[in-house]
Amino acid sequence: MRHSKLPLLLAFSLFCQTAFAQNQQQMNTFIDALMKKMTLEEKIGQLNLLTSGEVVTGSAVSTGVEAKIKAGQVGAMLNMTKVEDIRRTQEIAMQQSRLKIPLLFGLDVVHGYKTTFPIPLALSCSWDMEMIEKSARIAAIEASADGINWTFSPMVDIARDARWGRIAEGSGEDPYLGSKIAVAMVKGYQGNNFADNTHILACVKHFALYGAVESGRDYNTTDMSRVRMYNEYFPPYKAAVDAGVATVMTSFNEVDGIPATANKWLMTDVLRRQWGFKGFVVTDYTAINEMIAHGMGDLQTVSALALNAGTDMDMVGEGFTGTLAKSVKEGKVDIAAINTACRRILEAKYKLGLFADPYRNCKGDRAGDIYTPAHRMEARKAATESFVLLKNQQQLLPLKKQGAIALIGPLADTRENMTGTWSVSADIGKHLSLREALQQEVGNQVTIHYAKGSNLTSDSTLEINSTMFGRSLHRDARSAAELKKEALEAAAKSDIIVAALGESSEMSGESSSRTDIGIPDTQKELLAALVATGKPVVLVLFAGRPMTLGWENEHVPAILNVWFGGSEAGTAIADVLFGAVNPSGKLTTSFPQHVGQLPLYYSQKNTGRPLAGNDKWFTKFRSNYLDVSNEPLYPFGYGLSYTTFSYSDIQLSSNTLQAGGTIRATVTVTNTGKYDGVEVVQLYLRDLVGSITRPVKELKGFQRIALKAGESRQVTFTIGENDLKFYNSELKYVAEPGAFKVFIGGNSRDVKEAGFSLK
């Protein structure tokens, strides 16, 4: 019976291949004919991406846009969010330009559109690939209903330095998990094809290494070996390319001393020749112009460098339209390079269906697809999965719906800061604040006494800079003492204190690097005063990065990290605080004890003088600090539940893995607590001896399982030769025979272990 299906499968495969070839030929014929009609200036125009200025995502704004569209000098627009404006703009291109080539319309749809999901760092803490893909799917449905057909997402930069504000936009420190999330996001945005007008072009960014900027300072220099690039930083970009991502965005930083936008090794040798990328490359905002400040030459020089390196589209800077024609005449740019870039962009438009129907996304007939109850419910569920319970002393959480609660803190009653950074399309004024959501949840069952308690920080200028783009916390003119006094009065009337503290939404994100990543000064003083009352305190931590929480971990009974949970954050927090949902989030970044430990990550190298075995901190002439241990405060993969889980020892199907074969590693996980719960079971491997030094642990698998109270389940991972591969000193992807360790547990620190060998 099984064999009888084989001819049908082969026939179907042949049919698909034939159909693809025919579609490819039709596209090539169409674009060949179109390009024969195009002047050099019109070809260069396709490489030009301008901004409407409607949404602020950079420091420059385009001028004379309408005239440039009419002249065929624009290939795409960004930062337009009104479907009627997009329609009118497309009509200019289709009715008033010579060749009537449709425009692309791009936007930073980073973690949702009108329905906003948790910030990407928070989403990653769910370890739920199905949900993450669904979040991108919903974002694509909503954005496409408003005329958007291209998103500048996902951001997959590996980030290990919490000072860097854009750590909020990525998926954390690990390349394996980051790769899985990259694939899920690309699939969610693009689907299998663009026949359905609810799918949009994805853009993986920032290629490459942007998350490794020195000192955690945005736009700063990066410098690393190619071994580290290939093993630790490249995998998520490559995973997105393998998943069929349509576009790639260059990073601001340099790679091997050459800014990424002009780095031919990166954009051509790696991206296209090694990985087989077929789409087009767009710069980040004015990245070509910024190479002048890098010291790479004048605008004509850097524009030529970018095009010759393999960059296809210039975002906002207009270096291409201003200089490439001159460079062609002077022999500095070959017309073939312009033709190639133009063709790549036209192909994207063709595949998207814009030549068949330029108005497919801007007919204004899909308003009902946006911010629907079903979408909001998915966002609420996603938020609850993203929260990470960091501490829960004496099972203080979940709260009971009785008595009186003091809700205190500058983040307790702000609608504007719930969605987090890069929620450029969110209607931030209409989402419930935490105060409103808690009151809605408890009704008359609980009395809530609210007090602001403090401002975001004592520094008024820092508060202004941390609450940009309409995210004001409405700074209170009263003194710190007056605000604290009001908070303590609210606490005195209550049975329990919920302190909503941490960062404002714009304390993380682009150009939001921090040297002090703790809770700001006045808030920390407020928290100390609340703890000193002797009342039970629950810290609801708003954060866009890993934070230093040493004092808080020592003194506060319960800490729930809620990140920035999106448009449904308030109701989701209420769900978790009162136990309707049991938290299951697991950290995807290591939380340091002190900022001086950064960059910090679990998959470190051992060094020749490790602090290991019976060595205790501090040990002289070992790799450790005088003033703090090497360990993170909370390790990668960490997160508590209202229940508890136990792990059996690991059972291996064999102690030897033959080349080309597999072995199975099995544990029994038991819910030993009183609540039903979800556990993320994590598999790590270690290569004990290699031709190059290898990490002490590497994530190689995970399973998200739901267990009822008292339930046990066997969890099995299959380990193959590919799981052991790495790029060696010659950048060959190899698995080397030898001894390995396998670790399984609920985080990267607390694991069971066993050993096997590869023959």
N, C-alpha and C positions, 0 to 999 in steps of 0.2 A: 504493500500500500504506500509505504514511504517512497519507494523508488518510482511509483507511477506519477508522483507529483514533480519529479525532476525535470522532465521535458517541458512542463508548463512553466516552471520557474525560469528555465533557460530561455524559453520563448518570450516571457514577459521581460526578462533582462535585455534581450535583443531588441524588443520593441522600444523600451525606454532609451536605449543607446541610440537607436535610429531616430527617435523623436528629438532627442537632445541635439544630435548632429544637424537635423533639419532646422531646428530653431536657431542654432548657432549660425548656420549658413544664411538664414533669412536675416538675422541681425547684422552679420558682416556685410551682406549685400546692401542693406538699407544704409548703414553707416558709411560704407565706401561711397555711395552715391551722394550722401549729404556732405561729406567732407570735400568732395570734388567741387562743390558749390561755394565752400567757405573761403573767405580771404584769410590771410595770416592774422589780421587783427581780430577777426571773428573766432578763429581757433584759440587765440590767446584769451579772448573774452570768456570762453568756457572754463578757463582755469582760474577765474576770478570769483571769489566768494565775498559778498558784501553784507553789511549789517544794517538793519533798519533803525537801530538805536532804541527800539521799544523796550527791550530787556537788556540790562547792563551786565555783561560778562567780560568786559575788557575796558581798556582806557581810551580806545579810539572809536570814532563813529564815522561811518561812510557819508559822503556828500554827493549830491547830484545823481542819486541812484536811478531815478526814472529816466533821465536822459541817457544814462549808460546802458540801461536795459534796452531802450529803443535802438541804440547803436550796436547792439549785439556784443556789448563789452562785459556782460555778467552771465555767469553760469549757474549761480546759486545765491540764495539769500539765507541769512540766519536771524534769529531773535524776533520773528514775527509770530504772534500768538492768536490773532483774530482771523477767523476763517474768511470773513468778508474782505479783509485787507489782503490776505494771501490770494484770494480770487482776483481782486483788482490788479494785483501785481503780475499774476500769471497772464491776465488778459493783455497787459502791456506787451509782454514778451510774445504772445501768440498773435496779436493783432497789429502791433506797431513796429516790430523788428523785421528785418528783411527776410530772415530764414525761418522765423517762427519756431525757434528751438525752446522747448519748455524749461523752466527753472526748477531746480531742487530747492526745498525749503527745510532748513535744518534748525534744530533747537537742542539745548541741553536737557533732554528728558532723562534725567539721571536716576531718579528713584520714584518714578511715577509722573503723572501729568496732573490733572485736577485731583484725582484720587492719588494721594501721595503715600508711598510706602516708607518704611524706615530707611534711614540713610544706609548706603551700601555696606559700611562697616557693621552696622547693626544687622542687616539682612544676612550677612555672612555668618553671624553667630547662631543662626537657626540651623545651619548645616542641612537645610531642607532644599534639595535641588529642584524638586517639583514645584514647591512654593515660589522659589526664586525665579524659575522660568515663567510661572504664572504672573508674577509681578511685572515682568518685562512684557508679557503678552497683553496684559491690561493696559500698561502704559502705551503700547503701540496702538491698541484699539482707540484709546481716547485721543492721543496726539494726532493720529491719522484722521479722526473725525473733525479736527480743527484745522486741517490743511497741512500738517507737518508730515513729511515723508522721509526724514533723515534725523536720527538722534546721535548725539556725540556721547555715546555710551556703548559698551561698558568701559569703565576705568579699571584696569587690571594691574596697576603698578604694585609690585611687592613693596611693603613699607614696614620698616623695623625701628623707626625712630619716631616716637610719639610727639616730638616737638613739631614735626611737619604737619601742618593743618590739613593737608589733603589726604592724610591717612583716613579721614572720615569717608572719602569717596571710593575707597577700594575695599578689598576683601581680606586685608590683613597681611600676615607675615609669611604665609606658607605657599609655596608654588603648586603643590598638589591640589590643595583645596581651592586655591585661586584659579587653577585651570578648570576644575569642575564648574565653578561658578561662571567663568567666562563662557563656557559652552552653553550653559543654561540660559544666560542672558542673550546671547546671539540667537539661539533658537526661539526664545520668547519674542524678540523683536522681529525677526525675519521669517520665521516659519520655514517651510520647505521650499517655498517659492513666493513670488510677489503677485500671483494671479488674484489673490484676495487683497482688496484695497485696504485691509486693516493691518497689513504688515508694512514695516518701514525698514529702511537701510540702517544697519548698526554701524558703529565706528569704534573700533577698539583703540584705546589710548592708555598712556602716552608713550609712544614707541621712541625711545626705550630708556629704562632705568630711572625714570623721574622720581620714583619713591626712594631713591638712594642719595638724594641731595645731601651734601655735607652740612653738618651742624643742624640738620632738620629745617634749614632756612629755604623757603620757597624760591624756585628758579636758580638755585645755587649749583655749583659744579658737582659733577659725579665723576668718579674714577674707580675702576675695578678691573680685575683680570677677566679675560674672556672665559676662563673656566668657571668663574662665579656667575658671569652673565648667563652662560648656557645652562648651568645646573640650577641656579636659584632665581634668576630674574626673567629670563626669556620664556619659560614654559607657559605662563598664562597667555602671552601674546600669540605664541604658536598654536595653542589650543583653540583660540578664537579663529585664527586663520584656517586651521583644519576643519573647524565647524562651518566655514564658508562666509565669514564676516565680509561685508561688502566694501568697507572702507577702513583705513588706518589713519590715525592722527599722530603727527610727529610730536616729540617732547621738546620743551624749552632748553633742556640742559645739553651739555656737550657729552660726547661719547668718544673716548680715545682722543680727546683734544679737539674734536670737530663737532660743532653743534649738530644735533640729530637731524635737523631739517636739511643740512647740506652734507650728510654723511652717506656717501655712496656705498660703503661696505654694509651699513645698516639697512638702507632703503632698497638697495638692489641686490647685493650679494646674499645677505641673510634673508630678507623678507621675500624676495621674488625668486632668486635662483635656488636657495636652499629649501625654503618653505613652500614655494609654488603659489604665492599670493597673486591673484588675478584682478583684484579690484583697483581702486585708486587711493592715493595717499594725499591727505589734506594737512596743511600746517595747523598748529595751534594759533591762537589769536595774535596776529602780527609777528609771528615767529621769524619770518624772513627779515623784516625790518630790524628786529632785535639782534640779528647777527652783526649789524654795524657796531653796536655797543660791545659785542663779543670780540671785536677787532678783526673781523673777516673781510672787511672792505666796504666800499660804498654800496648804494642800493642796487645799482646795475650789476656789480660784482656778485653780491650775495644772492640776488635773484637768479643769476646764471648758475651759481653753485648749487642752489636748491633744485632747479629743474634738472641739471645734469646728474644730480645724485639720485633722482628718481621720485622727487616730490612733484605731484601733479596739480594741486590746487592751493592757491594762496588765500588764506583767511584774512580778510579786511585790509591787509597792508598795501595792496595794489602795486607791489613791486613787479609782478609779472606784466600787468597791463601797461605799466609805465616804462619798462626797460627792455622787455624781451625782443620786440621788433628791432630795436637798435642793436641788440646783441647778435641777432641773426645777420644783420647787414655787416657787422664787424667780424663775423666768423667766430664769435665766442659761444654761440649756441647753434646747434644743428637743427634745421627745420624738422628733421625726423624726430627729435626729442619732443618738440611741441605737438607734432602729429600723434605721437604715442600717448602723451598725457591727455590730449583732447579726446582721442578715441576711448580711453578708459572711462572718462566722465560720460561720454555719450552712451557707452555700453550700459553704465549704471542706470541712466535715464530710460534706456530701451527696456532693460530687464524689469524695471519698476513699472513699466506700462505707460509712461508719460507721453510717448509719441503716439500711442493709440488713443489715450484720453488724458490730456494735460490737466484736466480739472477733476480727476478721479478722487482726489482727497479734499477738494474745496467746493463741493456742491452745496454745502450748508444743510444737508438733509440727514445728518447723523448726530444731532445734538443729544439725542436720547441715549447715545453710547457713552456719554461722559458723566462721571461722578454718580454712577448708578448705585442703588442700595446693594446690589450683588458685589460690585467692585469694592465698595466701602467695607463690606463684611470680610472680603479677602484681605484687605489692608489691615483691618483690626486683628484678624487671626495672625497675619504675618508679624505684626508688632508684638503680640504676646509671645510668639516663638523667638523673637530676637532679644528679649530682655534676659539679662544674666543675673541670677541671684548670687551675690558674692559672699554674703554672710547671713546666717539666720540662727543666732544664738537662742537656745532654749525654745526653738520653734515659735518665735514671736510672730512670724507670718505663717499662714494667712491671718488677716485681721477678722475679728468678729463684728457683725453689724449690731453694735450695742454701745451704750455709753456716749462719751464725747471724745472727739478727735481734734487735736490742734494741728491745723495745716499751715505750715510756716515756711517762708522762703521766697526769694525774688523770682523763682521759676514756678511758683505754685499757681499763679493766676495770670498767665500770659498766653493768649491765643497765638500771638505772632511767632513764638519760638518753638512751637510743638513740631513743626514739619522738618526742621533742620536745614542745614546748608544745601545749596543747589536745588532748592524746590522752587524754581523760578516761575512755574506756572500755577502754583498753589494759591488758592484764595485764602491767605493766611488769617484774615480777620474773622472767618466764619467757622473755624474749627474749635471745638471745646477746649478750654483750658483744663488743667488738672483739677482745679477747684470746682469748676462747673461739672466736670465728669463725675467726680466723687459725690457731689451733692445729688446729681441725677441718679447715681447708683444706690445711695443709701436712703434717699427720700426723708421720711420722718423718723426712721429707725435710729439714726445717729445724729447728734448735734456736732456740727463742724464749726470750730472757732478759727477764723483765718487771720493771719497777720503777715505782712511782707517780711518783717524781721531785719532786713538789710537790703542795701543796694547790691548790684552785681559785684562791685568792687569799690574800694575807697577812692580809686583814681577815676575822676569823672571823664578825663580824656580817653583812658583805656576803655571805659564803658561805651563811649560814643563809637570808638573804632570797632568794638565787639558787637555792636547792635545795628549794623548798617542794613541797607535795603529794606527798611520798614520793620525791622525786628526790635524796635525800642522796648525796653523794660520800664519806661516812664520813670526815670530817676526821681526818687523821693527827696525833697529838699530838707527833710528833717535830719537831725543829727543821728549818728550811729547809735548813740545811747538811747535816744527817744524810740528809734525803731526796735531796738533790742528789748526795751522795757515793754512795749506793746506786745511783742512776741512772748515774753515771759508771763505776761498776764493771761494770754490765750492758753499757754501751757498749763498754768495753774488751775484753770477751769476744766482741764481735760484729763482723760485717762491714759492717752497715748499720744505721742507726737510724731507726725509725718513731716519730715524736713525735705522740701523740694529745692535742692541746691545743685551747684555745679557750674557748667558753662552755658552761656547763651548760644544760640544756634550759629552765630557768625564768629564765635571764638575758634571754630574749626572751619575747614574748607580752604579755598584758594586764598593765598596771601594772608593766612591766619596762623603763622607759626608762633609758638610760645617757648620761652626759656623756662618758665615755671608752669608745670603741668598739673599743679595741685588745685584744689578748690580755692578760689580767690579769697584774699585776706579777710574782708568783713564777713563773708559767709562762714569762714572757718571759725571766726570768733563767735559768731552766732551759734554755730553748732556746738561749740564747747560749752556755751552757756546753757543750751538746751539739755545736753547730756548731764550737766551739773545739777539739774533739777531733780534727778533721780527717777524721772518718769521714763518709761520705755520709749526709745527713739528708733524710728525707721527712716533711714536715709534713702530717699528716692533721687538717684543721681542722674542728672542730665549731662551727657558727655558726647563729644565727637571724636574722642581719642582715648587711648589708655591714659589713666591719670595716676598720680602718686597719692596713695590713700593709706599710708602707714598709720597715722594717728587715728584716722577714721576706723580702720580695721581693728585697731586695738581697743577703741573706746565705744564705738557705736554697735548696739546689739544686732541690728539687721541692716543690710545694704542691698538695694535692688538697683542695678544699673539699667536704666531705661533708654539710654542713648538719646536719639531724637526719632520718635516712632512714627512720624508721618501724620496724615490728616486725622487718623483715628487713634492717635496716641493716648489721649485722655481716657477714653473708654477702655482701651486695652490695659492701661495701668490699673484702672479700677478692677478689671477682670482678674488681674494677677494679685493685687493687694488683698482682695476679699476671697480669693480661692476659687473663683469660677474656672480659672485656668491655672494649672500647675506649671511654673516656669521650667523651661528646658534648654534655654540658650547656653552655648558654650563659647568661651572667648576664642577669637581668632588672632588675637595679639597678646603678647605677654605684657602684664602690667608691672612696671618696675617698682622697686622700693624707693628709689631715688632717681632723679633725672640724670645724675651722673653715670648711671649704668647704660644709658642709651648710646648706640642702638642695641636693643636687647631682643633675643629670639631664642626659641627652644632648640633649634637645629644647629647649634654652635659646633665648632671644632673643639677637639679635646685639648690641644696644645701639647707641648713636650713636658710641661710642668703642671698637670691638672691638679685641682683640689678634688681628690677622689678617695674612695675606699675609707680608711680609718682617719684620714686627714680631717681636721675640724677647722672651720674658720675661726680665727685667723691662723694661717701657717706660713711662716717665713719661707721665702724662695719658692713659693707656689703662686699660681695665677689667681690672685684674689685681692680684694680691697682691704685697706686698714679699717675703714669706718662702716662698712656695710657688707653683708654676705653677697655672694654671686647670684643668689637665687632671685627670681621675680617674686613680687608679692602674691600675684595670682598667675599661674602658668598658662601657657597656650592650651586650649581645650578644656579649661576649667569652667565649671558652673554647677551650682547646687540646685536641688529640687526640694519641694516640700516633703518628698519621700527620700529614701536612701536605697542604694543599689550595692550589691556585693558581686564579686567576680571570682569564679573558680580558677584553678591553675589552668594553663594552656595545654591543650592536647594537640600534638602534631601527628598528622597521618604518616609522616616519615621524618627521620632526622636528616635525610639526604634529598636534595633537590637535583634531579638529573637535568642537564642542559636540554631545553625544549620542553620539559615537563612541568608539573605543578605539585605542590603539597598543600594541605589544608591545615589551618590553625583554628581551633575551636575553643571557646569558653562558654561556660554557663553563667548567665547574668540573672540575678534574682532581685526582685523588688522587695526589700526587707522592711519597708515602712508601712504607713497607714493610708497612703494616698495612691491612687493610680498615677502613673507618671511616664514620661518619655526620657530615654537615655540615649546619648550618642556614644556608641561603642567605637573606639578608635584603635587603629592598627598602625604601629610604627615598626620600622626596621633599622638595623644598624649593620653596616659592612665593617667588620672588625679589622681587616687588613686590605689595603688597596694600593694601587700604583700612585694614587694621590691621596692626601688626607681626606677623610670622610666625616660627615656629621655624626654626632653622638646619637641622634634619632632623626628619622624622616617619616612623616606621615605618608602612608601608602594605601589607606583604606579607611572607611567608616561606615557604620550602619546606624540609622535612627530607628529605634524600636520603642513601641509602646507596651508597657507591662502593667497589669492590674496589681493591686496590693497583694503581696504574697506569691505572685506568679514568677516562674522561672522559664528561661528560654535559652536554648543553645544558639550561639552566634558563630558562624563559620566564615572565615576569609580564605580565599584561594590565592596562593602566592605563586607567581610564575617568574620566569627569567627576566621578563621585561620590568618587573617591579624592582629588580636589583641593578638595573642599568644606570649609568651615569656617563657624563662626558669626561674623558680622560685628558691628560695634558696635551694630546694631539687633537682634541675636540672630536674624538671618535666616540660614538655612543655604544658602550660596552657593558657587559656583565662579566666580572672577573671571578673565577673559582676561588673558594675559600670559606671561612667561617662567618656566620651571620647570627644576629640576635633578633628575635621577634618580641615585640611588646604589645600588650593589649590592655586597655583600661579606659577610664572615664575622663582622663586628661593626660597630658604628656608627662606628668610627674608621677602620678599614682597608677602604676601599671604592674601587671604580671609579666614574666618574661620566660623565654625558652630559647634554645639554640638549634641551629641546623647548618648544614654545609651545602654549597653548590659545587657539584662535580663537573 
